[in-house]
């Protein structure tokens, strides 16, 4: 990841994926102990779903191939297994829908930048 010059992802992807990482971090932190603790398998799957995002953001391909790959190979499979109906965040539960959060963040950045 640090071996060659980088091409940062353009907006809205840079901000949207950073928002997704932020939201996942908060979700995991709030479910890291006690009765709300995430099951180990779900935590593993969640980290597996997001671990390539930093590399994708700094080695962005203009075709958007890696971005589409990220959604179809990592985020959507996590959601299919764990998101239970696609709700972005169900308070007090173990549900977080990665694709819904990303899509909402992309729209928010696009609205921000068009204003």
C-alpha positions as CSV (number, residue, x, y, z in Angstrom):
1,X,0.0,0.0,0.0
2,X,2.9,2.4,0.6
3,X,5.2,1.3,-2.2
4,X,4.2,3.6,-5.1
5,X,2.8,7.0,-5.7
6,X,-0.9,7.4,-5.0
7,X,-4.0,8.7,-6.7
8,X,-6.6,9.7,-4.1
9,X,-10.2,8.8,-4.8
10,X,-12.3,11.7,-6.0
11,X,-15.4,13.1,-4.3
12,X,-17.9,11.9,-3.5
13,X,-16.1,8.6,-2.8
14,X,-13.3,9.9,-0.6
15,X,-15.7,11.6,1.9
16,X,-18.3,8.9,1.7
17,X,-16.0,6.0,2.4
18,X,-14.4,7.9,5.2
19,X,-17.9,8.5,6.7
20,X,-18.5,4.7,6.4
21,X,-15.3,3.9,8.2
22,X,-16.3,6.5,10.9
23,X,-19.7,4.9,11.3
24,X,-18.3,1.4,11.5
25,X,-15.8,2.4,14.1
26,X,-18.6,3.9,16.3
27,X,-20.7,0.8,15.8
28,X,-17.9,-1.5,16.8
29,X,-16.9,0.6,19.8
30,X,-20.5,0.7,21.1
31,X,-20.8,-3.1,20.7
32,X,-17.4,-4.2,22.0
33,X,-18.4,-5.3,25.5
34,X,-21.3,-6.4,27.7
35,X,-24.6,-7.6,26.5
36,X,-24.4,-5.7,23.2
37,X,-21.1,-7.3,22.3
38,X,-20.9,-8.3,18.6
39,X,-20.5,-12.0,18.0
40,X,-17.0,-12.9,17.0
41,X,-18.0,-14.1,13.5
42,X,-19.9,-10.9,12.8
43,X,-16.9,-8.8,14.0
44,X,-14.6,-10.8,11.8
45,X,-16.9,-10.4,8.8
46,X,-17.3,-6.6,9.4
47,X,-13.6,-6.0,9.6
48,X,-13.1,-8.2,6.5
49,X,-15.7,-6.1,4.7
50,X,-13.9,-2.8,5.3
51,X,-10.2,-3.6,5.6
52,X,-9.4,-2.8,1.9
53,X,-11.1,0.6,1.9
54,X,-8.0,2.6,2.8
55,X,-6.0,1.1,0.0
56,X,-8.9,1.6,-2.5
57,X,-9.0,5.3,-1.4
58,X,-5.3,6.0,-2.0
59,X,-4.9,3.7,-5.1
60,X,-8.1,4.9,-6.9
61,X,-8.6,3.7,-10.5
62,X,-10.3,6.3,-12.7
63,X,-12.6,3.5,-14.1
64,X,-14.0,3.1,-10.6
65,X,-13.4,-0.6,-10.8
66,X,-12.0,-1.0,-7.3
67,X,-14.9,1.0,-5.9
68,X,-17.5,-1.2,-7.6
69,X,-15.5,-4.2,-6.5
70,X,-15.5,-3.0,-2.9
71,X,-19.3,-2.9,-2.9
72,X,-20.0,-6.1,-4.7
73,X,-17.2,-8.3,-3.2
74,X,-17.1,-6.9,0.4
75,X,-19.8,-4.6,1.5
76,X,-22.9,-6.3,0.0
77,X,-21.9,-9.8,1.1
78,X,-21.6,-8.5,4.7
79,X,-25.0,-6.8,4.4
80,X,-26.6,-9.9,2.9
81,X,-25.4,-12.0,5.9
82,X,-25.9,-9.5,8.8
83,X,-27.9,-6.4,7.9
84,X,-31.4,-7.9,8.3
85,X,-33.5,-5.9,5.9
86,X,-31.0,-3.1,5.0
87,X,-31.7,-0.8,7.9
88,X,-28.7,1.5,8.3
89,X,-28.5,1.2,12.0
90,X,-30.8,-0.4,14.5
91,X,-30.2,1.0,17.9
92,X,-29.3,-1.6,20.5
93,X,-29.0,-4.3,17.9
94,X,-26.2,-5.9,15.9
95,X,-27.4,-4.6,12.6
96,X,-25.5,-2.1,10.4
97,X,-26.0,-1.9,6.7
98,X,-22.8,-0.8,5.0
99,X,-24.2,-0.2,1.5
100,X,-27.1,1.9,2.8
101,X,-24.6,4.0,4.8
102,X,-22.3,4.4,1.9
103,X,-25.2,5.3,-0.5
104,X,-26.5,7.9,1.9
105,X,-23.0,9.4,2.4
106,X,-22.5,9.6,-1.4
107,X,-25.8,11.5,-1.8
108,X,-24.9,13.8,1.1
109,X,-21.6,14.7,-0.4
110,X,-23.1,15.2,-3.8
111,X,-25.8,17.5,-2.3
112,X,-23.1,19.4,-0.3
113,X,-20.9,19.9,-3.4
114,X,-23.8,21.0,-5.6
115,X,-24.8,23.8,-3.2
